[in-house]
Amino acid sequence: MPIFAVRSVGKKEKNLMEVIEHNAKAKKVPIKSILFIPEIKGYVFVEAENFDDVKAVSSNVPMMRGILEKPVKREELEKFFQTTTALQKFEIGDIVEIVGGPFKREKAKIISIDETKQEAKIELIDISMPIPITIKLDLLRRIKE
């Protein structure tokens, strides 16, 4: 079943989802799922049989800016569902990328690990004065060993 991207007014994605869900129930349009991915700002993804169904449930909605007529490929969205779990084994000296929080997308080196708290002490690589930061293991993704 194709997935269509509905453009939203800034920071109104959750409201748009609720309105689309309400319209789908009221108009009895077969919408399979509605998805908002926080990393993709300004878009809500609607899984439906065809473009006309998505258009029917999102017409006359003030916070909608438009619908992309070409369906989004599932492979493009799957990377947002692959979670990095704390079960991933990290070692001291690993080079990691921070995947959440204020240092998102920064690279760091692990200097110590506390398995009981599921935390690691890291030093950011791209700064002139390395400062140790304690961060949860589930916010790290290994890029080099």
VODREN-392650 format. One record per atom (N, C-alpha, C, O, CB): residue in three letters; x, y, z. Coordinates in steps of 0.02 Angstrom, whole numbers, padded with zeros to 5 digits, always signed. Glycine has a CB too. Layout:
BEGIN
ALAXYZ ...
This chain:
BEGIN
MET+00043-00058+00000 MET+00000+00000+00000 MET+00045+00062+00000 MET+00091+00066+00041 MET-00049+00000+00062 PRO+00033+00110-00044 PRO+00077+00168-00049 PRO+00071+00216+00011 PRO+00020+00218+00045 PRO+00061+00207-00112 ILE+00125+00252+00023 ILE+00128+00302+00077 ILE+00137+00370+00044 ILE+00182+00380+00004 ILE+00186+00286+00129 PHE+00093+00416+00063 PHE+00095+00484+00034 PHE+00116+00533+00088 PHE+00098+00527+00146 PHE+00026+00503+00005 ALA+00155+00583+00068 ALA+00179+00635+00114 ALA+00132+00695+00108 ALA+00120+00722+00054 ALA+00253+00655+00098 VAL+00106+00716+00167 VAL+00062+00774+00170 VAL+00103+00829+00204 VAL+00127+00820+00260 VAL-00005+00759+00209 ARG+00110+00886+00170 ARG+00148+00942+00198 ARG+00106+00978+00250 ARG+00046+00987+00241 ARG+00170+00991+00143 SER+00138+00998+00303 SER+00104+01030+00359 SER+00133+01100+00372 SER+00190+01114+00355 SER+00111+00987+00422 VAL+00092+01142+00402 VAL+00115+01207+00426 VAL+00163+01191+00484 VAL+00153+01141+00519 VAL+00055+01254+00449 GLY+00214+01232+00494 GLY+00265+01219+00545 GLY+00238+01202+00613 GLY+00195+01238+00640 GLY+00308+01278+00550 LYS+00263+01149+00641 LYS+00247+01125+00709 LYS+00174+01107+00720 LYS+00151+01108+00777 LYS+00268+01176+00758 LYS+00138+01091+00668 LYS+00068+01072+00673 LYS+00056+01000+00649 LYS+00000+00981+00633 LYS+00023+01120+00633 GLU+00110+00960+00647 GLU+00105+00893+00621 GLU+00057+00849+00661 GLU+00018+00812+00632 GLU+00174+00861+00619 LYS+00061+00854+00727 LYS+00018+00811+00769 LYS-00055+00831+00762 LYS-00099+00788+00760 LYS+00039+00816+00843 ASN-00068+00896+00757 ASN-00137+00919+00746 ASN-00163+00894+00679 ASN-00220+00873+00673 ASN-00141+00996+00750 LEU-00120+00897+00628 LEU-00140+00874+00562 LEU-00156+00800+00563 LEU-00204+00778+00531 LEU-00084+00888+00511 MET-00116+00761+00599 MET-00129+00689+00606 MET-00198+00677+00635 MET-00236+00636+00610 MET-00076+00655+00649 GLU-00214+00713+00689 GLU-00279+00704+00722 GLU-00337+00722+00676 GLU-00387+00687+00675 GLU-00282+00747+00786 VAL-00330+00776+00638 VAL-00383+00797+00592 VAL-00391+00745+00536 VAL-00448+00728+00518 VAL-00367+00866+00562 ILE-00336+00720+00509 ILE-00340+00670+00456 ILE-00374+00607+00483 ILE-00416+00577+00449 ILE-00269+00653+00428 GLU-00355+00586+00544 GLU-00387+00527+00574 GLU-00462+00538+00583 GLU-00502+00494+00567 GLU-00354+00511+00641 HIS-00480+00596+00608 HIS-00551+00612+00619 HIS-00589+00611+00553 HIS-00643+00582+00548 HIS-00559+00680+00653 ASN-00560+00643+00501 ASN-00592+00645+00435 ASN-00599+00575+00405 ASN-00650+00560+00373 ASN-00553+00690+00388 ALA-00549+00533+00414 ALA-00551+00465+00387 ALA-00608+00425+00418 ALA-00643+00388+00384 ALA-00484+00429+00398 LYS-00617+00433+00484 LYS-00672+00398+00518 LYS-00739+00427+00497 LYS-00786+00389+00484 LYS-00664+00403+00594 ALA-00744+00493+00493 ALA-00808+00526+00476 ALA-00829+00510+00405 ALA-00888+00499+00392 ALA-00802+00601+00486 LYS-00781+00511+00358 LYS-00797+00500+00287 LYS-00791+00426+00268 LYS-00804+00408+00210 LYS-00750+00541+00244 LYS-00772+00384+00316 LYS-00764+00312+00305 LYS-00716+00298+00247 LYS-00730+00256+00204 LYS-00832+00280+00291 VAL-00660+00333+00247 VAL-00608+00323+00197 VAL-00557+00274+00226 VAL-00534+00283+00282 VAL-00573+00392+00177 PRO-00539+00222+00188 PRO-00493+00171+00215 PRO-00420+00194+00218 PRO-00381+00181+00172 PRO-00498+00108+00173 ILE-00402+00227+00272 ILE-00333+00247+00285 ILE-00302+00193+00330 ILE-00329+00179+00383 ILE-00329+00319+00317 LYS-00247+00164+00308 LYS-00216+00111+00347 LYS-00176+00138+00406 LYS-00181+00111+00461 LYS-00171+00069+00302 SER-00137+00191+00395 SER-00098+00219+00450 SER-00081+00292+00436 SER-00080+00315+00379 SER-00034+00178+00461 ILE-00066+00327+00491 ILE-00044+00397+00488 ILE+00018+00401+00531 ILE+00019+00376+00587 ILE-00101+00447+00512 LEU+00070+00433+00506 LEU+00135+00432+00540 LEU+00166+00502+00540 LEU+00166+00537+00489 LEU+00182+00382+00507 PHE+00194+00520+00596 PHE+00233+00582+00602 PHE+00302+00562+00628 PHE+00307+00530+00680 PHE+00198+00634+00649 ILE+00353+00581+00592 ILE+00422+00566+00612 ILE+00454+00632+00633 ILE+00463+00677+00592 ILE+00463+00532+00553 PRO+00472+00640+00698 PRO+00499+00704+00722 PRO+00560+00729+00684 PRO+00570+00790+00679 PRO+00517+00696+00794 GLU+00600+00684+00657 GLU+00659+00705+00620 GLU+00643+00737+00552 GLU+00684+00773+00524 GLU+00705+00646+00609 ILE+00583+00724+00526 ILE+00562+00752+00462 ILE+00508+00804+00477 ILE+00449+00789+00477 ILE+00535+00696+00413 LYS+00530+00864+00490 LYS+00484+00917+00509 LYS+00442+00940+00449 LYS+00467+00943+00393 LYS+00523+00976+00538 GLY+00379+00955+00463 GLY+00335+00981+00412 GLY+00299+00929+00369 GLY+00267+00947+00320 GLY+00373+01025+00368 TYR+00304+00865+00387 TYR+00272+00813+00347 TYR+00237+00763+00392 TYR+00261+00746+00447 TYR+00323+00777+00303 VAL+00179+00739+00369 VAL+00143+00683+00399 VAL+00136+00632+00343 VAL+00122+00650+00286 VAL+00072+00706+00428 PHE+00146+00569+00358 PHE+00143+00516+00308 PHE+00079+00476+00317 PHE+00063+00454+00372 PHE+00205+00470+00313 VAL+00042+00467+00262 VAL-00022+00433+00263 VAL-00019+00373+00217 VAL-00002+00379+00158 VAL-00081+00482+00243 GLU-00034+00315+00244 GLU-00035+00253+00204 GLU-00108+00241+00183 GLU-00151+00231+00225 GLU-00006+00192+00245 ALA-00119+00241+00118 ALA-00187+00233+00091 ALA-00184+00197+00024 ALA-00130+00188-00005 ALA-00222+00302+00083 GLU-00242+00175+00001 GLU-00246+00140-00063 GLU-00222+00182-00122 GLU-00187+00158-00166 GLU-00317+00116-00076 ASN-00242+00247-00122 ASN-00224+00290-00178 ASN-00222+00363-00156 ASN-00240+00381-00100 ASN-00274+00280-00236 PHE-00199+00404-00202 PHE-00191+00476-00188 PHE-00258+00509-00173 PHE-00262+00554-00131 PHE-00158+00510-00248 ASP-00311+00487-00207 ASP-00377+00517-00197 ASP-00403+00508-00126 ASP-00436+00553-00099 ASP-00427+00488-00247 ASP-00389+00451-00095 ASP-00409+00440-00025 ASP-00375+00490+00021 ASP-00406+00518+00066 ASP-00393+00368-00003 VAL-00310+00501+00010 VAL-00273+00549+00052 VAL-00300+00619+00041 VAL-00307+00658+00088 VAL-00197+00546+00035 LYS-00314+00635-00022 LYS-00341+00701-00038 LYS-00410+00711-00005 LYS-00425+00766+00018 LYS-00347+00709-00115 ALA-00450+00658-00003 ALA-00517+00663+00027 ALA-00514+00678+00101 ALA-00555+00716+00127 ALA-00555+00598+00015 VAL-00467+00648+00137 VAL-00465+00658+00210 VAL-00426+00720+00230 VAL-00429+00741+00288 VAL-00434+00597+00243 SER-00388+00749+00184 SER-00349+00808+00202 SER-00373+00872+00168 SER-00342+00924+00176 SER-00277+00796+00185 SER-00427+00868+00131 SER-00452+00928+00098 SER-00484+00975+00149 SER-00514+00952+00198 SER-00503+00910+00042 ASN-00478+01039+00138 ASN-00506+01091+00182 ASN-00478+01089+00253 ASN-00514+01106+00300 ASN-00582+01085+00183 VAL-00417+01067+00260 VAL-00385+01067+00326 VAL-00336+01127+00327 VAL-00290+01129+00287 VAL-00346+00998+00340 PRO-00347+01175+00373 PRO-00307+01236+00372 PRO-00232+01226+00383 PRO-00192+01265+00356 PRO-00332+01282+00425 MET-00212+01174+00420 MET-00140+01166+00434 MET-00104+01124+00381 MET-00045+01109+00388 MET-00131+01134+00501 MET-00140+01104+00327 MET-00109+01066+00273 MET-00086+01114+00218 MET-00122+01160+00199 MET-00159+01014+00245 ARG-00025+01102+00193 ARG+00002+01144+00140 ARG+00002+01110+00072 ARG+00012+01143+00021 ARG+00072+01166+00157 GLY-00009+01045+00070 GLY-00011+01010+00007 GLY+00005+00936+00016 GLY+00024+00914+00070 GLY+00038+01041-00042 ILE-00002+00899-00039 ILE+00012+00826-00038 ILE+00059+00811-00096 ILE+00048+00834-00152 ILE-00055+00784-00043 LEU+00110+00773-00082 LEU+00155+00751-00136 LEU+00120+00694-00173 LEU+00102+00643-00143 LEU+00226+00729-00107 GLU+00110+00704-00237 GLU+00072+00655-00277 GLU+00109+00589-00285 GLU+00078+00536-00289 GLU+00057+00683-00345 LYS+00175+00592-00287 LYS+00215+00531-00295 LYS+00223+00498-00226 LYS+00244+00532-00179 LYS+00285+00547-00327 PRO+00207+00434-00220 PRO+00215+00400-00155 PRO+00288+00398-00131 PRO+00334+00397-00172 PRO+00187+00329-00159 VAL+00296+00397-00066 VAL+00362+00393-00035 VAL+00380+00318-00032 VAL+00339+00276-00015 VAL+00363+00425+00037 LYS+00442+00303-00047 LYS+00465+00233-00044 LYS+00474+00213+00029 LYS+00500+00251+00070 LYS+00531+00223-00083 ARG+00454+00152+00045 ARG+00460+00127+00113 ARG+00533+00127+00137 ARG+00547+00140+00196 ARG+00432+00055+00117 GLU+00579+00114+00092 GLU+00649+00111+00110 GLU+00674+00178+00137 GLU+00718+00180+00180 GLU+00692+00090+00049 GLU+00645+00233+00111 GLU+00665+00299+00134 GLU+00644+00312+00206 GLU+00676+00350+00242 GLU+00636+00353+00089 LEU+00590+00280+00228 LEU+00564+00290+00296 LEU+00591+00238+00345 LEU+00593+00251+00405 LEU+00489+00288+00296 GLU+00612+00180+00321 GLU+00633+00126+00365 GLU+00693+00145+00409 GLU+00698+00120+00465 GLU+00651+00066+00324 LYS+00737+00188+00384 LYS+00796+00205+00423 LYS+00778+00241+00488 LYS+00817+00242+00535 LYS+00843+00248+00382 PHE+00718+00271+00491 PHE+00697+00306+00551 PHE+00669+00258+00604 PHE+00658+00277+00661 PHE+00644+00358+00534 PHE+00657+00195+00585 PHE+00631+00145+00631 PHE+00684+00098+00658 PHE+00670+00058+00702 PHE+00576+00106+00598 GLN+00744+00102+00631 GLN+00798+00060+00655 GLN+00826+00092+00718 GLN+00861+00143+00715 GLN+00853+00050+00601 THR+00811+00062+00774 THR+00832+00091+00838 THR+00901+00067+00857 THR+00920+00010+00843 THR+00782+00075+00893 THR+00937+00110+00889 THR+01001+00091+00918 THR+00987+00075+00991 THR+00965+00118+01029 THR+01055+00148+00911 THR+00999+00014+01010 THR+00983-00006+01078 THR+01045-00007+01121 THR+01102-00008+01097 THR+00949-00075+01079 ALA+01033-00006+01186 ALA+01088-00009+01234 ALA+01120-00078+01233 ALA+01174-00087+01263 ALA+01063+00008+01304 LEU+01089-00127+01200 LEU+01117-00194+01196 LEU+01178-00196+01150 LEU+01218-00243+01153 LEU+01065-00243+01172 GLN+01186-00145+01109 GLN+01245-00140+01067 GLN+01306-00135+01112 GLN+01306-00095+01160 GLN+01240-00080+01017 LYS+01355-00173+01098 LYS+01414-00174+01141 LYS+01463-00120+01120 LYS+01486-00118+01063 LYS+01448-00243+01139 PHE+01479-00077+01166 PHE+01528-00025+01155 PHE+01590-00041+01195 PHE+01587-00075+01247 PHE+01499+00045+01174 GLU+01646-00017+01171 GLU+01709-00026+01207 GLU+01743+00041+01214 GLU+01730+00087+01176 GLU+01755-00077+01170 ILE+01786+00046+01263 ILE+01824+00107+01274 ILE+01868+00119+01212 ILE+01901+00073+01188 ILE+01868+00103+01338 GLY+01866+00180+01187 GLY+01904+00197+01127 GLY+01863+00197+01063 GLY+01886+00222+01012 GLY+01960+00150+01119 ASP+01801+00171+01065 ASP+01758+00172+01006 ASP+01741+00244+00987 ASP+01732+00287+01030 ASP+01693+00132+01020 ILE+01738+00256+00922 ILE+01715+00320+00897 ILE+01640+00313+00882 ILE+01620+00267+00847 ILE+01756+00343+00832 VAL+01600+00357+00910 VAL+01528+00353+00905 VAL+01498+00418+00879 VAL+01530+00470+00880 VAL+01497+00335+00972 GLU+01436+00412+00855 GLU+01398+00471+00837 GLU+01340+00477+00886 GLU+01309+00426+00903 GLU+01372+00467+00763 ILE+01326+00537+00909 ILE+01271+00548+00955 ILE+01208+00556+00913 ILE+01206+00597+00867 ILE+01283+00612+01001 VAL+01156+00516+00928 VAL+01096+00515+00887 VAL+01037+00552+00918 VAL+00982+00552+00890 VAL+01076+00445+00872 GLY+01047+00583+00976 GLY+00993+00620+01008 GLY+01020+00668+01059 GLY+01077+00663+01080 GLY+00943+00573+01040 GLY+00977+00715+01080 GLY+00997+00764+01130 GLY+01030+00825+01100 GLY+01031+00833+01039 GLY+01043+00732+01180 PRO+01058+00868+01143 PRO+01087+00931+01119 PRO+01149+00923+01076 PRO+01167+00969+01038 PRO+01102+00975+01177 PHE+01183+00866+01081 PHE+01244+00855+01042 PHE+01231+00809+00982 PHE+01278+00777+00957 PHE+01298+00826+01086 LYS+01170+00806+00959 LYS+01150+00762+00904 LYS+01195+00775+00843 LYS+01210+00832+00826 LYS+01076+00773+00885 ARG+01216+00720+00811 ARG+01258+00718+00751 ARG+01332+00735+00765 ARG+01371+00739+00718 ARG+01232+00766+00700 GLU+01350+00745+00828 GLU+01420+00757+00845 GLU+01456+00689+00850 GLU+01425+00639+00867 GLU+01427+00797+00912 LYS+01520+00689+00836 LYS+01561+00629+00844 LYS+01599+00634+00909 LYS+01620+00688+00931 LYS+01609+00620+00783 ALA+01608+00576+00941 ALA+01640+00574+01006 ALA+01679+00509+01015 ALA+01670+00461+00977 ALA+01589+00582+01063 LYS+01722+00509+01065 LYS+01761+00449+01082 LYS+01740+00427+01152 LYS+01735+00468+01198 LYS+01839+00463+01079 ILE+01728+00362+01161 ILE+01708+00336+01226 ILE+01770+00330+01270 ILE+01820+00300+01250 ILE+01673+00267+01219 ILE+01766+00359+01331 ILE+01823+00355+01377 ILE+01809+00309+01437 ILE+01855+00284+01468 ILE+01842+00424+01402 SER+01744+00298+01452 SER+01726+00248+01503 SER+01653+00228+01494 SER+01614+00265+01465 SER+01739+00275+01575 ILE+01636+00169+01521 ILE+01568+00142+01514 ILE+01544+00118+01581 ILE+01581+00083+01617 ILE+01566+00085+01461 ASP+01482+00135+01599 ASP+01450+00110+01660 ASP+01392+00066+01637 ASP+01338+00091+01621 ASP+01425+00169+01707 GLU+01403+00000+01637 GLU+01353-00048+01612 GLU+01290-00047+01656 GLU+01235-00055+01630 GLU+01382-00118+01610 THR+01297-00038+01721 THR+01239-00041+01765 THR+01191+00017+01752 THR+01130+00008+01755 THR+01261-00040+01837 LYS+01217+00075+01738 LYS+01174+00134+01724 LYS+01160+00142+01650 LYS+01122+00185+01630 LYS+01207+00197+01750 GLN+01192+00099+01608 GLN+01185+00104+01535 GLN+01207+00174+01511 GLN+01172+00205+01471 GLN+01113+00089+01514 GLU+01264+00197+01536 GLU+01290+00263+01519 GLU+01363+00257+01497 GLU+01398+00209+01515 GLU+01284+00312+01578 ALA+01385+00306+01459 ALA+01455+00309+01439 ALA+01480+00380+01450 ALA+01443+00428+01442 ALA+01465+00287+01364 LYS+01543+00385+01468 LYS+01575+00450+01472 LYS+01612+00459+01406 LYS+01653+00417+01387 LYS+01624+00457+01534 ILE+01598+00514+01371 ILE+01626+00526+01305 ILE+01661+00593+01303 ILE+01650+00636+01346 ILE+01572+00522+01251 GLU+01703+00602+01253 GLU+01734+00666+01238 GLU+01719+00683+01165 GLU+01731+00642+01120 GLU+01812+00665+01251 LEU+01692+00741+01153 LEU+01677+00763+01085 LEU+01743+00772+01047 LEU+01792+00796+01075 LEU+01636+00829+01085 ILE+01743+00752+00984 ILE+01804+00752+00945 ILE+01817+00820+00913 ILE+01875+00843+00913 ILE+01800+00699+00891 ASP+01767+00852+00887 ASP+01776+00912+00846 ASP+01779+00977+00886 ASP+01763+01030+00859 ASP+01721+00916+00796 ILE+01799+00974+00948 ILE+01807+01036+00987 ILE+01879+01042+01010 ILE+01914+00992+01016 ILE+01758+01037+01047 SER+01901+01103+01022 SER+01971+01114+01038 SER+01988+01091+01109 SER+02044+01067+01121 SER+01988+01187+01031 MET+01942+01097+01156 MET+01954+01077+01226 MET+01907+01020+01243 MET+01848+01033+01256 MET+01944+01138+01274 PRO+01930+00958+01244 PRO+01885+00901+01257 PRO+01857+00904+01328 PRO+01894+00908+01377 PRO+01922+00835+01245 ILE+01791+00901+01332 ILE+01756+00901+01396 ILE+01720+00835+01403 ILE+01682+00816+01358 ILE+01707+00962+01402 PRO+01731+00798+01458 PRO+01695+00735+01466 PRO+01620+00746+01478 PRO+01601+00789+01518 PRO+01725+00694+01524 ILE+01579+00708+01443 ILE+01506+00712+01448 ILE+01481+00642+01462 ILE+01503+00594+01430 ILE+01474+00742+01384 THR+01433+00636+01508 THR+01402+00571+01521 THR+01336+00569+01482 THR+01296+00616+01485 THR+01389+00561+01598 ILE+01326+00514+01445 ILE+01267+00508+01402 ILE+01242+00436+01402 ILE+01282+00390+01412 ILE+01284+00531+01329 LYS+01178+00427+01393 LYS+01148+00359+01390 LYS+01174+00322+01328 LYS+01184+00353+01275 LYS+01070+00363+01390 LEU+01184+00257+01335 LEU+01210+00216+01280 LEU+01162+00214+01221 LEU+01184+00207+01164 LEU+01224+00146+01304 ASP+01096+00219+01234 ASP+01049+00215+01178 ASP+01048+00278+01135 ASP+01014+00280+01084 ASP+00979+00203+01205 LEU+01086+00329+01155 LEU+01094+00389+01114 LEU+01158+00388+01073 LEU+01176+00439+01042 LEU+01092+00451+01158 LEU+01192+00331+01073 LEU+01255+00325+01036 LEU+01249+00273+00981 LEU+01213+00223+00987 LEU+01313+00307+01084 ARG+01285+00285+00927 ARG+01290+00237+00872 ARG+01363+00232+00852 ARG+01395+00282+00837 ARG+01246+00259+00811 ARG+01390+00171+00853 ARG+01460+00161+00836 ARG+01472+00175+00762 ARG+01435+00151+00719 ARG+01482+00089+00854 ILE+01525+00214+00748 ILE+01544+00224+00678 ILE+01613+00196+00664 ILE+01628+00179+00607 ILE+01542+00299+00662 LYS+01657+00192+00715 LYS+01724+00162+00707 LYS+01743+00128+00772 LYS+01719+00146+00826 LYS+01776+00216+00687 GLU+01786+00079+00766 GLU+01812+00045+00826 GLU+01883+00066+00838 GLU+01914+00043+00887 GLU+01807-00032+00820 
